[in-house]
Amino acid sequence: MREIPDLTGFLVEDATTKLHALGIKVIIIESYGKNTNKTNHRRVIRQKNAFDNKVELVISFF
């Protein structure tokens, strides 16, 4: 399996673009804090390599 870049802190749009360019499928999981405002920027707060050429991105709003 190819090396997957660390995308923690990236905007979701930038992270998914990079992964799709590598031919990797993306699973997005949203995480909400107490003061989450969905109008803010979505950023990757954690990532996990999944099976079958997929990466799971946990995102939150900042």
C-alpha positions in Angstrom: 0.0 0.0 0.0 1.3 3.5 -0.8 2.1 6.0 1.8 -0.8 8.2 2.8 0.1 11.8 3.6 -0.8 13.2 7.1 -3.7 15.5 6.4 -4.5 16.6 9.9 -5.4 20.3 10.0 -6.2 20.4 6.3 -9.4 21.8 5.0 -11.7 18.9 4.1 -11.8 20.0 0.4 -8.0 20.1 0.1 -7.6 16.7 1.9 -10.2 14.9 -0.2 -8.7 16.4 -3.4 -5.2 15.1 -2.5 -6.6 11.6 -1.6 -8.7 11.3 -4.8 -5.6 12.3 -6.8 -3.8 9.3 -5.3 -6.8 7.1 -6.2 -7.9 6.7 -2.5 -11.5 6.7 -1.5 -12.6 8.9 1.4 -15.0 8.2 4.3 -15.9 11.4 6.2 -17.1 11.3 9.8 -18.2 14.6 11.4 -17.4 15.4 15.0 -19.2 18.1 16.9 -18.1 20.1 19.9 -20.2 22.0 22.4 -20.0 25.3 20.3 -20.0 23.8 16.9 -21.2 26.2 14.2 -21.6 24.4 10.8 -20.9 27.6 8.9 -17.2 27.6 9.9 -14.4 25.9 8.0 -14.4 22.1 8.1 -10.9 20.7 9.0 -9.5 17.2 9.4 -8.9 16.5 13.1 -8.0 12.8 12.7 -7.4 10.2 10.0 -7.3 6.5 9.9 -6.3 4.1 7.1 -9.2 1.8 6.3 -9.3 -1.4 4.2 -9.7 -1.5 0.5 -7.8 1.6 -0.4 -9.9 3.9 1.8 -9.1 6.6 4.4 -11.4 7.7 7.2 -11.3 11.4 7.9 -12.8 12.7 11.1 -13.6 16.4 10.7 -14.8 19.2 12.8 -15.9 22.8 12.2 -13.5 25.7 13.2 
